[in-house]
Amino acid sequence: MSYGSLRDVLECIRKIPVVIQIMDDWPGYDLNLFTYPQHYYGDLDYVLIPHGIVVDRIERLAKDIMKDIGYCDIMVLCVLKGGYKFCADLVEHLKNISRNSDRFVSMKVDFIRLKSYRNDQSMGEKQIIGGDDLSALAGKNVLIVEDVVGTGRTVKALLGSVEKYKPNTLKVASLLVKRTSRSDGFKPDYAGFEIPNLFVVGYALDYNEYFRDLNHICVINEHGKEKYRV
């Protein structure tokens, strides 16, 4: 293999997102091993990812992001509502890295909402709501923070809107990536966990606005879906 070919291979490997994979046959954790809000008793199947593991993984993502971006100023675009807790914890870790370095990194946060689900079904047409004038992203190092990437169409629509304003860099961090046959192949630059195609709640991920107060990422059961259906 020539030096040029090896260099190309190494560059491709470097660009592959590193992600923790949770396999389809993973049984999860028994709910009785953890504490969670009593008003959700009977509404969940199991804990898919405990809160502590989520927090540790986000700390690692922050280190990867800071290393990749190179201690440049960052404009964070948080996708509401499910992404707010992930974004808050990620930004806090980024700030901690900045405080412990010899160079201050400015981080500004704006918010945008992409409404795409009713009950547990995608509505197809994605609504982009809120956010300041996106022209403010021109020339900036933009990091879009999302809770879940499923088919990839929602994030790609947002990327298309942001790219019109010619940011200096544009990257996506998602806490979860679902394995689904409907995926268009989009992969975020930074991903916490790759999970089966399950409807999950907790850690600000909701089902019709419920379960945001649940710390662990859990799988909702049919009883819970029916109980909180709109």
C-alpha positions as CSV (number, residue, x, y, z in Angstrom):
1,M,0.0,0.0,0.0
2,S,1.4,3.4,-1.0
3,Y,1.8,6.2,1.6
4,G,-0.9,8.2,-0.2
5,S,-3.4,5.2,0.1
6,L,-2.6,4.6,3.7
7,R,-3.1,8.3,4.5
8,D,-6.5,8.2,2.7
9,V,-7.5,5.2,4.8
10,L,-6.5,6.8,8.0
11,E,-8.3,9.9,7.1
12,C,-11.5,7.9,6.4
13,I,-11.1,6.1,9.8
14,R,-10.7,9.4,11.6
15,K,-14.0,10.7,10.1
16,I,-16.1,7.7,11.1
17,P,-18.2,8.8,14.1
18,V,-17.2,6.9,17.3
19,V,-20.5,5.7,18.9
20,I,-21.5,3.2,21.6
21,Q,-23.7,0.6,20.0
22,I,-26.6,-0.9,21.9
23,M,-27.6,-4.0,20.1
24,D,-31.2,-5.1,19.2
25,D,-31.1,-8.1,21.6
26,W,-29.9,-5.9,24.6
27,P,-32.5,-6.6,27.4
28,G,-31.9,-3.4,29.2
29,Y,-31.9,-2.9,33.0
30,D,-34.6,-3.9,35.3
31,L,-36.5,-0.8,36.5
32,N,-36.3,-2.1,40.1
33,L,-32.6,-1.4,40.1
34,F,-33.1,2.3,39.8
35,T,-35.2,5.1,41.3
36,Y,-37.6,7.0,39.0
37,P,-40.7,9.1,39.4
38,Q,-43.5,7.1,41.0
39,H,-46.1,8.6,38.6
40,Y,-44.5,6.6,35.8
41,Y,-44.8,3.2,37.6
42,G,-46.3,0.8,35.1
43,D,-45.6,2.9,32.1
44,L,-42.1,1.7,31.2
45,D,-40.6,-1.6,30.0
46,Y,-37.0,-1.1,31.1
47,V,-34.1,1.3,31.5
48,L,-32.1,1.4,28.2
49,I,-29.4,3.7,29.3
50,P,-28.9,4.7,33.0
51,H,-28.4,8.4,33.8
52,G,-24.8,8.0,35.0
53,I,-23.7,6.4,31.7
54,V,-25.4,9.2,29.8
55,V,-23.6,11.9,31.7
56,D,-20.2,10.2,31.4
57,R,-20.7,9.7,27.6
58,I,-21.5,13.4,27.2
59,E,-18.3,14.4,29.0
60,R,-16.4,12.3,26.4
61,L,-18.2,13.9,23.5
62,A,-17.3,17.4,24.8
63,K,-13.6,16.4,24.8
64,D,-13.9,15.1,21.2
65,I,-15.7,18.2,20.1
66,M,-13.2,20.6,21.6
67,K,-10.3,18.6,20.2
68,D,-11.8,18.6,16.7
69,I,-12.9,22.2,16.6
70,G,-9.6,23.3,18.0
71,Y,-10.5,25.7,20.8
72,C,-12.3,28.1,18.4
73,D,-15.4,30.1,19.4
74,I,-18.6,28.0,19.1
75,M,-22.2,28.9,18.2
76,V,-24.4,26.2,19.6
77,L,-27.8,25.7,18.0
78,C,-29.9,23.6,20.4
79,V,-32.9,21.7,18.9
80,L,-35.8,21.9,21.4
81,K,-37.5,20.5,23.2
82,G,-35.8,17.1,23.6
83,G,-32.3,18.4,23.2
84,Y,-32.3,20.9,25.9
85,K,-30.8,18.7,28.7
86,F,-28.2,17.1,26.5
87,C,-27.3,20.6,25.2
88,A,-27.0,22.1,28.7
89,D,-24.8,19.2,30.0
90,L,-22.7,19.3,26.8
91,V,-22.1,23.0,27.0
92,E,-21.2,22.8,30.7
93,H,-18.6,20.2,29.9
94,L,-17.3,22.3,27.0
95,K,-17.0,25.3,29.4
96,N,-15.2,23.2,31.9
97,I,-12.6,22.2,29.3
98,S,-12.2,25.9,28.3
99,R,-11.8,27.0,31.9
100,N,-9.0,24.4,32.4
101,S,-7.2,25.4,29.2
102,D,-4.9,28.3,28.4
103,R,-7.3,29.7,25.9
104,F,-10.8,31.1,26.5
105,V,-13.5,29.7,24.2
106,S,-16.6,31.8,23.7
107,M,-19.8,29.8,23.5
108,K,-23.1,31.3,22.6
109,V,-26.4,29.3,22.5
110,D,-29.5,29.8,20.5
111,F,-32.6,27.6,20.3
112,I,-34.7,26.2,17.6
113,R,-37.6,23.8,17.6
114,L,-38.3,21.0,15.1
115,K,-41.7,19.5,15.8
116,S,-42.0,16.1,14.2
117,Y,-44.0,13.6,16.4
118,R,-47.5,13.1,17.5
119,N,-47.9,10.2,20.0
120,D,-45.2,7.8,18.7
121,Q,-45.6,8.5,15.0
122,S,-43.7,10.9,12.8
123,M,-45.9,13.6,11.3
124,G,-43.9,13.6,8.1
125,E,-43.8,17.3,7.6
126,K,-41.3,18.9,9.9
127,Q,-42.1,22.3,11.5
128,I,-39.1,24.6,12.2
129,I,-40.1,27.0,15.0
130,G,-38.2,29.8,16.8
131,G,-34.6,30.8,16.8
132,D,-33.1,34.2,16.2
133,D,-32.2,35.4,12.7
134,L,-30.1,32.5,11.3
135,S,-28.0,35.0,9.4
136,A,-26.1,35.5,12.7
137,L,-24.6,32.1,12.0
138,A,-22.6,33.4,9.0
139,G,-18.9,32.8,9.4
140,K,-19.3,31.1,12.8
141,N,-18.3,27.6,14.0
142,V,-21.8,26.2,14.4
143,L,-22.6,23.1,16.4
144,I,-26.2,21.8,16.1
145,V,-27.2,19.8,19.2
146,E,-30.0,17.3,18.7
147,D,-31.6,14.6,20.9
148,V,-32.3,11.8,18.4
149,V,-31.4,11.2,14.8
150,G,-33.8,8.7,13.2
151,T,-34.3,8.9,9.4
152,G,-32.0,11.9,9.2
153,R,-34.4,14.0,7.2
154,T,-35.2,16.4,10.0
155,V,-31.6,17.3,10.7
156,K,-30.7,17.5,7.0
157,A,-33.6,20.0,6.5
158,L,-32.1,22.1,9.3
159,L,-28.6,21.8,7.9
160,G,-29.9,23.0,4.6
161,S,-31.4,26.1,6.2
162,V,-28.2,26.9,8.1
163,E,-25.9,26.2,5.2
164,K,-27.5,29.1,3.3
165,Y,-25.8,31.5,5.6
166,K,-22.3,30.1,5.0
167,P,-21.0,29.2,8.5
168,N,-17.3,28.7,8.9
169,T,-17.9,25.1,10.1
170,L,-21.1,23.2,10.6
171,K,-21.3,20.0,12.7
172,V,-24.0,18.0,14.4
173,A,-23.9,16.3,17.8
174,S,-26.8,13.9,18.7
175,L,-27.2,12.0,21.9
176,L,-28.9,9.1,20.2
177,V,-28.9,7.6,16.7
178,K,-31.6,5.1,15.9
179,R,-31.0,2.1,13.6
180,T,-33.9,2.2,11.2
181,S,-34.6,0.9,7.7
182,R,-36.0,4.3,6.8
183,S,-32.7,6.1,7.5
184,D,-31.3,8.0,4.5
185,G,-27.8,7.3,5.7
186,F,-27.1,10.5,7.5
187,K,-24.7,10.3,10.5
188,P,-24.0,13.1,12.9
189,D,-20.4,14.2,13.5
190,Y,-20.7,13.3,17.1
191,A,-23.0,10.7,18.5
192,G,-23.5,9.3,22.0
193,F,-25.3,6.0,21.5
194,E,-26.6,4.1,18.6
195,I,-29.8,2.3,19.7
196,P,-32.4,0.0,18.2
197,N,-35.5,1.6,16.6
198,L,-37.4,2.0,19.9
199,F,-39.5,4.8,21.2
200,V,-37.5,6.0,24.2
201,V,-38.2,8.6,26.8
202,G,-36.4,10.3,29.6
203,Y,-33.5,12.7,29.9
204,A,-35.8,15.4,28.4
205,L,-37.0,13.0,25.7
206,D,-40.8,13.0,25.8
207,Y,-44.0,11.3,24.8
208,N,-46.6,14.0,24.3
209,E,-44.7,16.2,26.8
210,Y,-44.5,13.5,29.5
211,F,-41.4,11.8,30.8
212,R,-39.1,14.8,30.5
213,D,-38.6,14.6,34.3
214,L,-37.3,11.0,34.0
215,N,-33.4,11.0,34.4
216,H,-32.8,7.6,32.8
217,I,-33.4,6.8,29.1
218,C,-36.1,4.2,29.1
219,V,-38.4,2.3,26.7
220,I,-42.0,3.2,27.1
221,N,-44.6,0.3,27.1
222,E,-47.9,0.1,25.4
223,H,-49.7,1.0,28.6
224,G,-47.7,4.2,28.9
225,K,-48.4,5.1,25.3
226,E,-52.1,4.6,25.7
227,K,-52.2,6.4,29.1
228,Y,-50.6,9.6,27.6
229,R,-52.0,9.5,24.1
230,V,-53.5,12.7,22.7
